[in-house]
Amino acid sequence: MSQKTSEPEVCQTLLDFVSEGTYPGSENIAVSEFPPSVLSKELELISEARQQVEKEIGFQSRENTFDADGWMSQAKQLHADIERSRLTAREIVAQHEKTKPFELKVADAAAKVKLVQTEIAFNQAVTSTLEAVQKLCQQLDAGRVALSCGQVTAAIETVEEITKSLKKDSLFTNTNIMNILSKNIMGLRQEVAEYLRTRWNEQVRIDKDKRELQVRTIDGITLEETVAALLRLELFPSVNEKFQRDLTATIIDAIILPGVDGRSHGVRVGEFAINVDPEPSAAPVSEVLDRIVEVLGYLRCCLPTLILDLLSDSFVPKLSSDLISGWLSSAIPTDLSGLGEFEKTLNHVLQFTQTLESLGWHGEEELVSWVQQAPRLWLTRRRIHSLDQVRNVLAAKGGITRQVEKVETENVTQADQTLLHTTFDEWHAQWDNNKEEVTLREKYNITDIPDAVLAIVRQQIADAEALSQPTYSTSKVAPSGPGLLALPTLIIAMYKAIASSFYVLKLKSGQIYLYNDSQYLASQIRAIAEERQLTRLKPDIVSLEKFGKLAYMKEMQVQRTIVSDLLDGAQGFNRCSEQPFLGECENAVSATVDRIRDVYKEWQPILSYSALLQSIGSLLSTVLNKIIIDTEELGDIPEAQSKRLVLFCNKISTLEDLFMPEPVAGAEAVPMTAIYVPNWFKFQYLVNILESSLADIKYLWVEGELRLEFSADEVVDLIKALFAESDHRRKAIAEIRRTSRG
């Protein structure tokens, strides 16, 4: 404690806390110690405080005394009241028990009254229902009587009234009477419907066998009355639909759906009937339209307006579609010579639509649209026809071949002239700075397909130019002239799309013929495009050339695969000097040589000479490359095996005679194998290595041109395979490696 607190303060603070619950107001008092010496004094203070509280409680008790006798008196009075209430309750319960028999009698009487009331209501309802049923039955009988007397309107009104009554009256809901009445009403309705259908068939009679239509009035009843009755029963849509079907099948189809192109049945229109001629006859479009007008005119005169309006909604649009598909589409010409007649057809169609409108028919919008779209339709027809021509050409032609000449002008050096003399004919030459302009000619074979396709292309271009002339300035299809120039692109696309399958199926070496034909067709179209300045055809020409080259590449790949597979029979020439491996190697090499010669004979009449040599050179190069690789992969080549390899290589080398140039007077024939077979020299050096001594090989490497074809590693590997380990071999290998680095 920082300051000492007095004992009285401590005692008083503790007493205040005990009696009042107050805390010390000073921090010094709160933290001060409670000495044992003040304990007795603190107990005295607490005792005094207790006595004071007891005195206050006694004083308060004396002031608040109450009247106990009064309270007891009131309690007794309350008890007496409770007893009286109990007696009253018992009397009420007793009286209630005495009234139960009377209540039971009242309830029984009320139930009997309710039952009687229910019986009365039921009898009244039955009576009302029976009266209503009787009335409805009388109405049904009256309706049948009216129908039997021909009063169909009264019968229909009866059906409508009874139906309305049944829906309105809830007495018949979910009852057997309702079912019976509904069946009776349905029966009367069916009788009326059958009567109306019979009367309709009598008034509108269509005889399919005789191909005849009659419209007449029966017993003074008009067709309008029959139609009105059918409408009230909601039967007219089905009747009208059947009428349209029968009219179309019997009359209209005979006119516009000929069994033979350009032939149609004639019609005879009388006052009361339309008759169709039994046999069709040749008829132009104008006559067919006139026959349709006669039929529609008769229908306008004989049929009610209501029927005509409904007919126009569906019948005329279908009629228009059938006319377009059956007659008008086929009337679109595929060449300019038919445009005059086509113009007349367009005028007849317009006149036909105007006549329909004047007769009160509607729904001819499709025909009007067809006339307005004549330029587009004609162009579409030309496109379809030209593509069909391409298909027909590919399907029908291809058996006849002919030789054509390819002419190219190139600038070549004088050093190349000798080679040109051996491969091409010189037509014209001019010298300029040691270069010569030479026109080269090559001949190759094509089928008759490209000429036919070319004729189709030329026709489109010629017609497009003709339509731009004043002669066709008033023609309705003249605006389609520029569109014809887009057809060659489609023709070329069609040719590329389907040519491959036709060539392969119809021609031996079809892919090679396809290559020649594509190149020839591209060159001819290029000439046309340059002459007519049709730059839009340049991409098509390029794609056509690529298409032909792709066909050639596919065929070359097939042939490469074949010769590679044949040579695989040698199994890499491993142990080729021993049987049975020797026989397999001999067969593989012979088969490969024969295959290349067969391809040469097969392609010789087709390809140009240079293309033929390039093709055979590519195949031979594939064979040589495989032989070189297989030989280099042999780890050990004994002398016997080496000799056999030389024999096999010599067998392959006999193919050199395929590369002899065409004979030229005064010039010695030199094989051109090295020109067309890139690895020919390497192959010949391989033969030299196989049959040469170690010194000869070293000489070829050091002094000769062996290093131009083989790498040092290749030569070293071959030496290791051919020669046993020796000091000479090590020196030769060292010399080869040294000179290769130098």
Beta strands, then each sheet from edge to edge (+ up, - down):
strand 1: 204-207
strand 2: 212-215
strand 3: 263-269
strand 4: 273-282
strand 5: 401-413
strand 6: 431-432
strand 7: 435-447
sheet 1: 1+ 2- 4+ 3-
sheet 2: 5+ 7- 6+
end
